[in-house]
Amino acid sequence: MQWETVIGLEIHAQLSTRSKIFSGSATTFGAAPNTQASLIDLAMPGTLPVLNENAVRMACMFGLAIDAHIAERNVFARKNYFYPDLPKGYQTSQMDHPIVGKGHLDITLEDGTVKRIGITRAHLEEDAGKSLHEDFHGMSGIDLNRAGTPLLEIVSEPDLRSAKEAVAYVKAIHALVRYLGICDGNMAEGSLRCDCNVSVRPKGQAEFGTRCEIKNVNSFRFIEKAINHEIQRQIDLIEDGGKVIQETRLYDPNKDETRSMRSKEEANDYRYFPCPDLLPVVIEPSYLEQLRSELPELPAQKRERFEAAFGLSAYDASVLSASREMADYFEQVQKACGDAKLAANWVMGELSSLLNKDGLEIEQSPVSAEQLGGMILRIKDNTISGKIAKMVFEAMAAGEGDSADAIIESKGLKQVTDSGAIEAMLDEVLAANAAQVEQYRASDEAKRGKMFGFFVGQAMKASKGKANPGQVNELLKKKLEG
């Protein structure tokens, strides 16, 4: 039987506010346990929440960026359940009247096609605390620092059909919230987490299968692995005559498997009702227009501009616009050297390789955009060859000089472009390899092509890589043909 996968995602993005959504408590990551939870966060008797306007502003910016309907009137509700890390006994969230309604986001798939993913809603809510199990010898500790941290929960339509599509969508959301400056996207710190709703159905069937939710997956790699495992688990279960049960599951990366956590609750299990302590939020059209004017250039717009203004391929433009920091770095390099294609090649090639090897983000690059742009200028004016440039780049990355010019000067790496000097060096190479020269001249065109590379290699070795490769090729061909 042929199976089709249906996936919908719920992404929780922690908003980059300095204080919590309903109190003045700090949201700084890494503080000592229970040092950032106020009486309001704990819902102590007599305390009242006050809505953080910056959280509302960020939610509206996201809504505008995905071309969504933004509710003129949205309402906070209480989602009631009991868990040790939920001190109030309820979570303040939004149910029937979310701040952001239907919108969409386009994703680019591996084959270059673009697919539009519907977004059902995005609503504001507070985070719960965190249960700690490692250091308590059979008991659990509760850290309430996260309690009350502002979240934007982004709920997709069930439009995704594979784990790779799901990862592409999460990456697109990740890039968007970082471009907007509303979430730092640090998945390792829990700033962006994903719940994956997965089901399978026979191909051609309109009705959805029974879905399972994989809770709190916090890396792109784990999202793909968790979904693929769950797809296979459900198919195997059905083909063996079993039935998929609607439930919440956890992904264990060490065992690469999902396991049951609890049966899946429905909305009525939470007994939602409007929060009596918070008034409805009314958003004026003028407020939205002001925010619209403040939106930055978004990833899709930047990608289109890179293609149109710089003549980059769709692939190059997509890679370079994947993050705001990468795009800014590339544009600074391009501005410094005046050559978008060379800048793109070096940023996507040597620089990205260096960052990946050392586990660094682009903001931590040991080579600044100005340094890289200055080095590319030396390639363009034939001061150095591409091969020498790699040596210069490595020296800059190791902190051996403030600029390409300083490194070229101190290491004597300036390219030899004097035709007379190159000719004299070639004469020596050919004289030292007289037998090969005779063999070359006696060979047919096919063999000559292979042998030519030998002479080029000998010439570059003799010049210690400093001879201009173009001139070497041109002059060598003349001498061998002569």
C-alpha positions in Angstrom: 0.0 0.0 0.0 1.2 3.5 -0.8 1.1 5.9 2.1 0.9 9.7 2.2 2.2 11.7 5.2 0.3 14.6 6.6 2.2 17.0 9.0 1.2 20.1 10.8 3.5 22.0 13.1 3.1 24.1 16.2 6.2 26.3 16.7 6.7 28.1 20.0 8.9 31.2 19.5 10.1 33.0 22.7 9.7 36.7 22.2 12.8 38.8 22.7 11.3 41.1 25.4 13.3 42.1 28.4 10.5 41.3 30.8 7.8 38.7 31.0 4.4 38.9 29.3 2.5 39.8 32.5 5.1 40.9 35.0 8.3 42.9 35.2 10.5 39.8 35.9 13.6 39.4 33.7 13.7 36.8 30.9 17.5 36.5 30.8 18.7 32.9 30.1 20.9 31.0 32.5 20.0 32.7 35.8 20.1 30.6 39.0 16.9 28.6 39.5 13.9 30.5 40.8 15.6 33.9 40.9 13.4 35.3 38.1 9.9 34.4 39.2 7.8 37.1 40.9 4.6 36.9 42.9 2.7 37.7 39.8 4.3 34.8 37.9 3.3 32.5 40.7 -0.3 34.0 40.7 -0.2 34.7 44.4 -3.5 36.0 45.9 -4.0 39.7 45.4 -1.6 40.0 42.3 -2.9 41.1 38.9 -1.2 40.6 35.5 -0.3 43.6 33.3 0.1 42.9 29.6 3.6 43.6 28.0 2.9 45.9 25.1 6.1 44.9 23.4 4.9 41.3 23.1 1.7 42.6 21.4 3.9 44.7 19.0 6.1 41.6 18.1 3.0 39.4 17.5 1.6 42.0 15.2 4.9 42.3 13.3 4.8 38.6 12.7 1.2 38.8 11.5 2.1 41.5 9.0 5.1 39.6 7.7 3.0 36.5 6.9 0.2 38.6 5.3 -2.2 37.4 8.0 -5.4 38.8 9.3 -4.7 40.6 12.6 -7.7 40.6 15.0 -8.9 44.1 15.9 -10.1 42.5 19.2 -8.3 39.6 20.8 -8.9 37.9 24.1 -6.7 36.1 26.6 -8.1 32.8 28.1 -7.1 30.5 30.9 -6.0 27.0 29.9 -6.5 24.9 33.0 -4.4 21.9 33.8 -2.2 20.7 36.7 1.5 20.1 36.5 4.3 20.8 39.0 6.0 23.4 36.8 2.7 25.3 36.3 2.4 27.2 39.6 -0.9 28.9 38.7 -2.8 25.7 37.8 -3.5 27.3 34.5 -1.7 28.8 31.6 -2.7 32.2 30.2 -3.1 31.8 26.5 -5.5 32.7 23.7 -8.1 30.3 22.3 -11.2 31.5 20.4 -9.8 35.0 19.6 -6.1 34.9 18.8 -4.2 38.0 17.9 -3.0 36.6 14.4 -5.4 34.8 12.1 -4.9 33.0 8.8 -1.7 33.8 6.9 0.9 31.9 4.8 4.6 31.4 4.3 6.4 30.2 1.1 9.1 27.6 1.4 11.7 26.5 -1.1 12.1 22.8 -1.5 15.3 20.9 -2.4 14.4 20.8 -6.1 14.0 24.6 -6.2 10.2 24.6 -6.3 8.3 26.9 -4.0 5.4 25.7 -1.9 3.0 27.8 0.0 2.2 26.6 3.6 -0.9 27.9 5.3 -0.7 29.3 8.8 -3.9 28.8 10.8 -3.1 31.2 13.6 -0.4 32.6 15.9 -1.4 33.5 19.5 0.3 34.9 22.5 0.8 32.9 25.7 3.0 32.5 28.7 5.5 29.7 29.1 5.5 27.3 32.0 8.4 26.5 34.3 10.9 23.7 33.8 11.2 20.3 35.6 14.8 19.2 36.3 15.5 15.5 36.7 19.3 15.2 36.5 20.6 16.1 40.0 17.9 15.1 42.4 18.4 11.3 42.7 14.9 10.0 42.0 13.2 13.3 42.5 12.5 16.3 40.3 13.4 19.9 40.9 11.2 22.8 39.6 12.8 26.0 38.1 10.1 28.7 37.7 12.4 31.2 35.9 10.7 30.5 32.6 7.1 30.8 34.1 5.5 33.8 32.4 8.1 34.1 29.6 6.2 35.4 26.5 5.7 32.9 23.7 4.2 33.3 20.2 2.7 29.9 19.2 2.6 29.6 15.4 0.2 26.9 14.2 0.5 25.7 10.6 -2.2 24.1 8.4 -1.6 20.3 7.8 0.0 21.2 4.4 3.4 19.5 4.9 4.0 16.1 3.3 7.4 15.0 4.4 10.0 15.5 7.1 12.2 17.5 4.7 9.3 19.9 3.9 8.7 20.3 7.7 12.4 21.2 8.3 12.3 23.7 5.4 9.2 25.3 7.0 10.8 25.5 10.4 13.9 27.0 8.9 11.8 29.6 7.1 10.0 30.5 10.4 13.3 30.6 12.2 14.8 33.0 9.6 11.7 35.2 9.6 11.5 35.7 13.4 15.2 36.5 13.5 14.8 39.0 10.6 12.0 40.7 12.4 14.1 40.8 15.6 11.3 39.3 17.7 13.0 36.0 18.7 16.7 35.1 18.8 15.9 31.6 17.5 18.4 29.9 19.8 17.0 26.3 19.8 19.6 25.0 22.2 18.3 27.4 24.9 14.6 26.6 24.1 13.9 30.0 22.4 12.3 28.1 19.5 10.7 24.7 19.9 8.5 22.6 17.7 5.5 20.2 18.3 5.1 17.9 15.3 1.6 16.6 14.5 2.1 13.5 12.2 -0.4 11.2 10.6 -0.5 8.8 7.6 -3.2 7.9 5.2 -3.5 5.7 2.0 -2.6 7.8 -1.1 -5.8 9.2 -2.6 -7.8 9.2 0.6 -9.2 12.6 1.5 -9.8 11.8 5.2 -6.9 12.4 7.6 -5.5 9.5 9.6 -5.2 9.6 13.4 -2.4 12.0 14.4 0.2 11.8 17.1 1.9 14.9 18.5 5.7 14.8 19.1 6.3 17.3 21.8 9.1 19.9 22.2 11.7 19.0 19.5 14.5 21.6 19.6 16.7 21.1 16.5 16.3 20.9 12.8 18.0 17.5 12.7 15.9 16.1 15.4 12.7 17.4 13.8 13.5 15.4 10.6 14.6 12.3 12.5 11.6 12.3 14.9 9.1 12.8 12.0 10.6 10.1 9.9 10.6 7.6 12.8 7.0 8.4 13.7 5.9 8.0 10.0 7.5 4.5 9.9 6.1 3.6 13.3 2.6 4.4 12.2 2.9 2.6 8.8 4.3 -0.5 10.5 1.5 -0.4 13.1 -1.3 -0.2 10.6 0.2 -2.8 8.2 0.5 -5.2 11.1 -3.2 -4.8 11.8 -3.0 -2.3 14.6 -4.5 1.2 15.1 -2.8 4.5 15.7 -4.0 6.0 19.0 -4.1 9.8 19.3 -1.5 10.7 21.8 1.4 12.9 22.8 4.8 11.4 22.3 8.4 12.4 23.1 11.4 11.9 20.8 14.5 10.3 22.3 17.5 11.3 20.2 19.8 8.7 21.9 17.6 5.8 20.8 16.2 7.6 17.7 12.7 6.7 18.6 9.4 8.3 19.8 7.7 7.0 22.9 4.3 7.5 24.4 4.0 10.4 26.9 0.2 10.7 27.5 -3.1 10.4 25.7 -3.8 13.5 23.5 -6.1 16.0 25.1 -8.8 17.9 23.3 -9.6 21.6 23.8 -12.5 20.9 26.1 -10.2 18.9 28.5 -8.5 22.2 29.3 -11.8 24.0 30.2 -10.8 27.2 28.5 -12.6 30.4 29.6 -11.8 34.1 29.2 -9.2 35.4 31.7 -11.1 37.6 34.2 -7.9 39.5 35.1 -7.1 40.7 31.6 -9.2 43.0 29.4 -9.6 42.3 25.6 -6.8 43.8 23.5 -8.0 46.3 20.9 -5.6 47.0 18.0 -6.2 50.2 16.0 -5.6 50.2 12.2 -3.2 53.2 12.7 -1.1 51.1 15.1 -0.7 48.3 12.4 0.1 50.9 9.7 2.9 52.3 11.9 4.3 48.8 12.4 4.0 48.0 8.7 6.2 51.0 8.0 8.8 49.7 10.4 9.1 46.2 9.0 12.6 45.3 7.8 13.4 43.8 4.4 12.2 40.2 4.8 14.0 37.0 3.6 12.0 36.6 0.4 12.4 40.2 -0.5 16.1 40.1 0.2 16.5 37.0 -1.9 14.7 38.6 -4.9 16.9 41.7 -4.6 20.1 39.7 -4.5 19.0 38.0 -7.7 18.0 41.2 -9.4 20.6 43.7 -8.2 23.7 41.4 -8.1 22.8 38.8 -10.7 23.2 35.9 -8.3 21.6 32.5 -9.0 18.4 31.6 -7.1 20.4 29.1 -5.1 23.2 31.5 -4.1 20.6 34.2 -3.2 18.7 31.8 -1.1 21.7 30.6 0.9 23.0 34.2 1.5 19.6 35.5 2.6 18.9 32.5 4.9 19.8 34.6 7.9 19.9 38.4 8.4 23.5 38.2 9.8 24.7 36.2 6.7 23.0 38.6 4.3 24.5 41.7 6.1 28.0 40.1 6.0 27.7 39.3 2.3 26.6 42.9 1.5 29.5 44.4 3.4 31.9 42.2 1.5 30.3 43.1 -1.8 30.4 46.8 -1.0 34.2 46.5 -0.1 35.2 44.6 -3.2 32.6 45.6 -5.8 32.2 42.0 -7.1 29.0 40.2 -5.9 29.9 36.9 -7.5 33.3 36.7 -6.0 32.0 37.8 -2.7 29.2 35.2 -2.8 31.8 32.4 -3.7 34.1 33.3 -0.8 31.3 33.8 1.8 29.6 30.5 0.8 32.9 28.6 0.3 36.0 29.3 2.4 34.2 31.4 5.1 31.3 29.0 5.6 33.7 26.0 5.7 35.8 27.8 8.4 32.8 28.6 10.5 31.4 25.1 10.2 34.7 23.5 11.2 35.1 25.7 14.3 31.3 25.6 15.2 31.0 29.4 14.9 28.1 31.7 13.8 28.7 34.3 11.2 28.7 37.0 13.9 31.7 35.3 15.5 33.7 35.1 12.3 37.5 35.7 12.9 37.6 37.3 9.4 35.6 40.5 9.2 33.6 41.5 6.1 36.1 44.4 5.5 39.1 42.0 5.6 37.5 39.6 3.2 36.4 42.3 0.8 40.0 43.8 0.9 41.5 40.4 0.0 39.1 39.9 -2.9 40.2 43.3 -4.3 43.8 41.9 -4.4 42.5 38.9 -6.4 40.8 41.3 -8.8 43.8 43.4 -9.4 46.1 40.4 -9.9 48.2 41.1 -6.8 47.5 37.5 -5.7 46.0 34.4 -7.4 43.1 32.4 -6.1 45.4 29.8 -4.7 47.5 32.3 -2.8 44.3 34.0 -1.6 43.5 30.8 0.3 46.8 31.1 2.1 46.0 34.8 2.9 42.6 33.9 4.1 44.0 31.2 6.5 46.5 33.7 7.8 43.7 36.3 8.5 41.6 33.6 10.2 44.6 32.8 12.4 44.9 36.5 13.4 48.3 36.9 11.7 47.5 40.3 10.2 45.0 43.1 10.2 44.5 43.1 6.5 45.2 41.1 3.3 47.8 43.7 2.2 49.8 43.4 5.4 49.8 39.6 5.2 50.8 39.6 1.5 53.6 42.0 2.3 54.9 40.2 5.4 54.8 36.8 3.8 56.0 37.8 0.3 53.0 36.4 -1.4 52.7 39.0 -4.2 51.9 37.3 -7.5 54.5 37.4 -10.3 53.0 39.1 -13.3 56.2 40.1 -15.1 56.1 38.3 -18.5 59.8 38.3 -18.8 60.3 36.7 -15.4 57.6 34.1 -16.1 59.2 33.3 -19.5 62.6 32.8 -18.0 61.2 30.5 -15.4 59.3 28.5 -18.1 62.4 28.1 -20.2 64.1 26.5 -17.1 61.1 24.2 -16.6 61.1 23.0 -20.2 64.8 22.5 -20.3 64.6 20.4 -17.2 61.9 18.3 -18.8 63.2 18.0 -22.4 62.0 14.4 -22.8 58.5 15.3 -21.8 58.5 18.2 -24.2 59.5 16.0 -27.1 56.8 13.5 -26.1 54.2 16.3 -26.0 55.1 17.5 -29.5 54.9 14.0 -30.9 51.5 13.3 -29.3 48.0 13.8 -30.7 45.6 16.5 -29.3 43.9 14.2 -26.7 47.3 13.2 -25.1 48.6 16.8 -25.2 45.7 18.0 -23.1 46.6 15.6 -20.3 50.4 16.3 -20.5 49.8 20.1 -20.5 48.6 19.9 -16.9 52.0 18.3 -16.0 53.9 21.3 -17.3 51.6 23.8 -15.6 52.1 21.9 -12.3 55.9 22.1 -12.7 55.8 25.8 -13.5 53.7 26.6 -10.5 55.9 24.5 -8.3 59.0 26.4 -9.6 57.3 29.7 -8.9 56.2 28.6 -5.4 52.6 29.3 -6.6 53.3 33.0 -7.2 53.2 33.1 -11.0 50.0 34.4 -12.5 48.2 31.2 -13.7 46.6 32.8 -16.7 50.0 34.1 -18.0 51.6 30.7 -17.2 49.0 28.9 -19.3 49.2 31.4 -22.2 53.0 31.6 -22.4 53.5 27.8 -21.8 51.1 27.0 -24.7 53.1 29.2 -27.1 56.4 27.7 -26.1 55.2 24.1 -26.3 53.6 24.7 -29.7 56.7 26.6 -30.9 
